Amino acid sequence: MSFHLTTKEKHDLRQAIYAPKNKQYTRQLSDKLKRKTQATAATQDLKKP
């Protein structure tokens, strides 16, 4: 599948990605995923014989 974006659409996407609030939310999500991954790994370690 391929699609093409106009210059304005590309600009709008970049603005959204780098908006301070979105960067903050991305950082928060990343932190939560890291904690979840660490908790899952710790749980799996406990289940090992």
C-alpha positions, 0 to 999 in steps of 0.5 A: 500500500502506498499513499502520498501526502501533500506538502501541507499534510506533511507539515501538519503531521510534523507539527502534531508530532513535535507539539510539546503536549504530544511529546509529553504524552509520548514520553508518558506512554513510553514510561508506562510501557517500560514499567509494564515490560519490566513488571511482566519480565519480573513476573515471568522470572518468578514463574521459572522453575 
